[in-house]
Amino acid sequence: MSAATQAPATATETDPETLGWMRGFPPSPDRTITFQNGSFRSFPELRWAWSNVRQLVPTVNVWRGAGPASVLPRVDHDIGGSASTTMDGRPMTFAKMLEETYTDGIAVLHRGRLIYERYFGALKPHKPHIAMSVTKSFTGVLAGMLVAEGRIDPQAPVTDYVPELKASGFGDARVHEVMDMTTGLEYTEVYTDKNSHVWGLRRANGMAPIPADYDGPTTIFDFLVAQKKQGEHGKAFAYKTVNTDVLAWIVRRASGMTLSDLLSERIWTRIGAEEDAHYHVDRIGTESGGGGLSTTLRDLARFGETMRNHGRFNGRQIVPSQVVEDIARGGDPEKFKPAGYTTLPGASYRNQWWVTHNAHGAYMARGVHGQGIYVDPKAEMVIARYASHPTAGNAANDPVTLPAYMALAKELMAGG
């Protein structure tokens, strides 16, 4: 195997605790990770960074409220030996899947009980880990709640809420096209291409340093108003984070609140979160609604369980049931198909969630490097997972994780 094609070091070999990143006062130069030099986004440094975002970039708090944490009943069940077969035909166990996909933390709920919880690397139960694009699914649910209240009309033009977008590619888009990512935009999201528009978004939202010769947008809003149209709206799904950032702006305008205050008021204080969450923010304090949320693992699981229970958790209806049911039904698989997600055959995208349309009706929140919430209604199972995979795209995780989740679901249903 040549150096160019050599497989990345394993999770054990890149354990950030073992490697001693950011240890000492000050850390030694060869063990220092910073935002400005971009090392926080390199592998294996990102294995430390994704659990320590607050030490790297500005953030805004999502208050958990003054009440007690909700109880997650614990019934330990060692599922590490749960057997599956990967999409490329390899035998796999649940425990080996965690190692092979650089898992930082995993929590499995069955019928609302925490049956399995493990932490690796830099993550601890009380520490928030960045959710990446799992953030989008929170934005989608908040938007859905405002739709249910009549404060957002999905059929309305985007410009009814954000008139400043009139001259942009969103100028003739409707809210539901932004919610389901069926807008036609020039924007590209190719994580391995340094010329892809996603890097401009990262510079604008505060998650990439600004080069000395850079003269582009340095805030999320300025980036959005500069987006150009390409193709027709409403025709096909294309995964583009700028849609979620526009949706977050609509949510702010319709509610009159920041995203962080709205999430705190509507969800975080009501699910009985154990810890505050936080969003990373751009240079004028605006949250990244498309990828900036960090939460603890158990609080991510609480949100997943809220969804599984049709919006009900902690003794109350938190999200209107119709919002959850609309997501679980999914979008149009024909509009999704051209996007070419080979690990998600027959899937669709609905209000910032990925819907598998598999035999169990599972749906997911997904983020780069392996972040996820997996809700399996038929098996009454929720899996919350944080990870720091060296490859950003989930095509690196899906062939191993998705079969493992389905195999476990079947075991739980069979009483195993």
SULKATA-V805714 format. One record per backbone hydrogen bond with DSSP energy under -1.0 kcal/mol. CO is the residue of the C=O (numbers start at 0). NH is the residue of the N-H. If there is no record, write none. Layout:
CO	NH
CO	NH
This chain:
9	13
11	14
14	18
15	20
19	22
27	30
28	31
30	21
33	39
34	37
37	40
38	41
41	45
43	46
44	47
44	48
45	49
47	50
48	51
49	129
51	54
52	55
52	56
57	280
59	278
61	276
72	113
76	78
78	81
79	94
81	93
83	91
85	88
89	85
91	83
92	96
93	97
94	98
95	99
96	100
97	102
98	101
101	387
103	119
104	385
105	117
106	383
107	114
107	115
108	381
109	112
112	109
113	74
114	76
115	107
117	105
119	122
123	126
128	294
130	133
131	134
132	135
134	138
135	139
136	140
137	141
138	142
139	143
140	144
141	145
142	146
143	147
144	148
145	150
145	151
146	149
152	155
153	175
155	174
156	159
157	160
157	161
161	164
162	165
164	167
167	170
169	172
172	157
173	177
174	178
175	179
176	181
180	237
181	233
183	229
189	192
192	195
195	198
196	200
197	201
198	202
199	203
200	204
201	206
210	213
218	222
219	223
220	224
223	226
226	168
227	185
239	242
240	244
241	245
242	246
243	247
244	248
245	249
246	250
247	251
248	252
249	253
250	254
251	255
257	261
258	262
259	263
260	264
261	265
262	266
262	267
263	268
266	270
267	272
271	69
276	61
277	293
278	59
279	287
281	284
285	281
286	288
287	291
291	279
292	130
293	277
294	128
295	299
296	300
297	301
298	302
299	303
300	304
301	305
302	306
303	307
304	308
305	310
306	309
308	311
310	317
310	318
312	315
315	312
319	322
319	323
320	324
321	325
322	326
323	327
324	328
326	329
331	335
332	336
334	236
335	338
336	339
339	341
340	343
343	346
347	354
349	352
352	349
353	363
354	347
357	360
359	377
361	355
362	374
363	353
364	372
366	369
368	388
370	366
371	384
372	364
373	382
374	362
375	380
379	110
380	375
381	108
382	373
383	106
384	371
385	103
385	104
391	368
392	395
393	396
393	397
396	399
396	400
397	401
398	86
399	403
400	404
401	405
402	406
403	407
404	408
405	409
406	410
407	411
408	412
409	413
410	415
411	414
